Amino acid sequence: MRKKDKQQIISEVLNFQVTTSILDHVSDLVWIKDNSGRYMEVSASFGRLLGMEREQFIGKTASDFHFESAGDAADDQTVIQSRKPSVMQTMKKIPDGGNRFFEIHKSPIFDLLGNVAGLIATGRDITDQVRKQEYLHYIGYHDMLTQLHNRNYFEKLPEKLKKEQIGDLGIVICDIDGLK
């Protein structure tokens, strides 16, 4: 019995060391919350993003740091109650004053009896991807030289106006310089 206890302790210490090592070195944001929404563990990258040490988060909720919206808390509860993972994209204001876009994956954590003990979440900064998509959308509907709306914009305009239920409307498109 004593030997098994010793092996179990060694196993738990190794699991803790591996988990800590992962959380110290992973570049994505990682956090673990209990059913009450209190942080049980966060990655070093999560702490760096908010300009704090990892230990400062333990036992506190996201609302203590003004980093959580009502939608985040509701999504946490949905994951816990449904016992199913979720994926969402969200924009967050970070301490340096900028806005960043994140893709967040949340999954329930189960104890040995199969009860939900909390959730684990990962967040990846997708700000560059979002900005590139916005830019591609912009150049798809604007002339790059003049920055005015291009032919694609005006071809889609009647559909847009129809959806907005604007009354009778006429659009005249003239080609004044012979370019197409």
C-alpha positions as CSV (number, residue, x, y, z in Angstrom):
1,M,0.0,0.0,0.0
2,R,2.8,2.4,0.9
3,K,4.6,1.7,-2.4
4,K,1.4,2.5,-4.3
5,D,1.0,5.8,-2.4
6,K,4.5,6.7,-3.3
7,Q,4.0,5.9,-7.0
8,Q,0.7,7.9,-7.0
9,I,2.5,10.9,-5.4
10,I,5.2,10.7,-8.0
11,S,2.7,10.5,-10.8
12,E,0.8,13.5,-9.5
13,V,4.0,15.5,-9.2
14,L,4.9,14.6,-12.8
15,N,1.5,15.5,-14.0
16,F,1.7,18.9,-12.2
17,Q,5.2,19.5,-13.7
18,V,4.1,18.7,-17.2
19,T,1.0,20.8,-16.9
20,T,3.0,23.7,-15.5
21,S,5.6,23.4,-18.2
22,I,3.0,23.4,-21.0
23,L,1.3,26.5,-19.4
24,D,4.7,28.2,-19.2
25,H,5.6,27.7,-22.8
26,V,2.4,27.6,-24.9
27,S,1.9,30.7,-27.1
28,D,-1.9,30.5,-27.2
29,L,-3.9,31.7,-24.2
30,V,-5.0,28.8,-22.0
31,W,-7.2,29.1,-18.9
32,I,-9.0,26.6,-16.6
33,K,-12.0,27.7,-14.6
34,D,-14.1,25.9,-12.0
35,N,-18.0,25.8,-12.2
36,S,-18.2,29.2,-10.5
37,G,-16.1,30.9,-13.1
38,R,-13.0,31.2,-10.9
39,Y,-9.6,30.7,-12.5
40,M,-7.9,27.6,-11.4
41,E,-4.9,28.0,-13.7
42,V,-3.8,30.2,-16.6
43,S,-1.0,30.1,-19.1
44,A,2.0,32.5,-18.9
45,S,0.8,34.0,-22.2
46,F,-2.6,34.8,-20.7
47,G,-0.8,36.7,-17.9
48,R,1.4,38.6,-20.3
49,L,-1.5,39.7,-22.4
50,L,-3.1,41.3,-19.4
51,G,0.2,42.5,-17.9
52,M,0.0,40.3,-14.8
53,E,1.6,37.3,-13.2
54,R,-0.2,34.0,-13.6
55,E,-0.7,33.6,-9.8
56,Q,-2.7,36.8,-9.6
57,F,-5.6,35.2,-11.5
58,I,-6.0,32.1,-9.3
59,G,-9.3,32.1,-7.4
60,K,-10.6,35.2,-9.2
61,T,-13.1,35.6,-11.9
62,A,-12.7,37.3,-15.3
63,S,-15.1,40.1,-14.2
64,D,-12.6,41.0,-11.5
65,F,-10.3,42.1,-14.3
66,H,-13.0,43.6,-16.5
67,F,-12.0,41.2,-19.3
68,E,-15.2,39.3,-19.5
69,S,-18.5,40.2,-21.2
70,A,-21.9,38.9,-20.3
71,G,-21.7,36.7,-23.4
72,D,-18.5,35.1,-22.2
73,A,-20.0,34.1,-18.8
74,A,-23.1,32.8,-20.6
75,D,-21.0,30.8,-23.0
76,D,-19.1,29.3,-20.0
77,Q,-22.4,28.2,-18.4
78,T,-23.6,26.8,-21.7
79,V,-20.5,24.7,-22.0
80,I,-20.8,23.5,-18.4
81,Q,-24.6,22.7,-18.6
82,S,-24.6,21.2,-22.1
83,R,-21.4,19.3,-21.4
84,K,-20.3,20.1,-25.0
85,P,-17.4,22.2,-26.4
86,S,-17.9,25.6,-28.0
87,V,-16.0,27.8,-30.5
88,M,-16.5,31.5,-30.8
89,Q,-14.8,34.6,-32.2
90,T,-14.8,37.7,-30.2
91,M,-13.1,41.1,-29.9
92,K,-11.5,42.2,-26.6
93,K,-10.2,45.5,-25.4
94,I,-6.8,44.7,-23.9
95,P,-4.9,46.8,-21.2
96,D,-2.7,48.6,-23.8
97,G,-5.9,50.2,-25.1
98,G,-6.1,48.2,-28.4
99,N,-8.7,45.9,-29.6
100,R,-7.7,42.3,-30.5
101,F,-9.7,39.5,-32.1
102,F,-9.6,36.0,-30.6
103,E,-10.9,32.6,-31.6
104,I,-11.8,30.8,-28.3
105,H,-12.3,27.1,-27.8
106,K,-14.0,26.0,-24.6
107,S,-14.5,22.4,-23.4
108,P,-15.9,21.0,-20.2
109,I,-13.6,19.2,-17.7
110,F,-15.0,16.1,-16.0
111,D,-14.0,14.6,-12.7
112,L,-13.6,10.9,-12.0
113,L,-17.3,10.4,-11.5
114,G,-18.2,12.1,-14.8
115,N,-19.5,15.3,-13.3
116,V,-18.5,18.6,-14.9
117,A,-15.8,20.2,-12.7
118,G,-15.2,23.3,-14.8
119,L,-13.9,24.1,-18.2
120,I,-10.7,24.5,-20.1
121,A,-10.4,27.2,-22.8
122,T,-7.8,28.2,-25.3
123,G,-7.7,31.5,-27.1
124,R,-5.7,32.4,-30.3
125,D,-5.1,35.9,-31.4
126,I,-6.6,36.1,-34.9
127,T,-6.3,39.9,-35.2
128,D,-4.0,39.8,-38.2
129,Q,-6.4,37.4,-40.1
130,V,-9.4,39.6,-39.3
131,R,-7.6,42.7,-40.5
132,K,-6.5,40.9,-43.8
133,Q,-10.1,39.8,-44.4
134,E,-11.3,43.3,-43.8
135,Y,-8.7,44.6,-46.3
136,L,-9.6,42.0,-48.9
137,H,-13.3,42.9,-48.6
138,Y,-12.4,46.6,-48.9
139,I,-10.3,46.2,-52.1
140,G,-13.1,44.0,-53.5
141,Y,-15.4,47.0,-53.5
142,H,-13.1,50.0,-53.8
143,D,-10.8,51.3,-56.5
144,M,-7.3,51.3,-55.1
145,L,-6.2,54.5,-56.9
146,T,-9.2,56.7,-56.0
147,Q,-10.5,54.8,-53.0
148,L,-14.0,55.3,-54.5
149,H,-16.5,52.4,-54.8
150,N,-15.9,50.3,-57.8
151,R,-18.1,48.4,-60.2
152,N,-18.5,45.4,-57.9
153,Y,-20.0,47.7,-55.2
154,F,-22.5,49.2,-57.6
155,E,-23.5,45.7,-59.0
156,K,-24.3,44.6,-55.4
157,L,-26.0,47.8,-54.4
158,P,-29.5,47.0,-55.8
159,E,-29.6,43.8,-53.7
160,K,-28.6,45.7,-50.6
161,L,-31.2,48.4,-51.2
162,K,-33.9,45.8,-51.9
163,K,-33.1,44.2,-48.5
164,E,-33.4,47.6,-46.8
165,Q,-36.8,48.0,-48.5
166,I,-36.1,51.4,-50.0
167,G,-38.8,52.5,-52.4
168,D,-38.3,53.1,-56.1
169,L,-34.7,54.0,-56.9
170,G,-32.7,54.5,-60.1
171,I,-29.0,54.1,-60.5
172,V,-27.1,55.4,-63.5
173,I,-23.6,54.1,-64.1
174,C,-21.5,56.0,-66.6
175,D,-18.2,55.1,-68.0
176,I,-16.6,58.5,-68.5
177,D,-13.1,57.5,-69.4
178,G,-13.6,54.4,-71.5
179,L,-12.0,52.1,-69.0
180,K,-13.8,49.0,-67.8
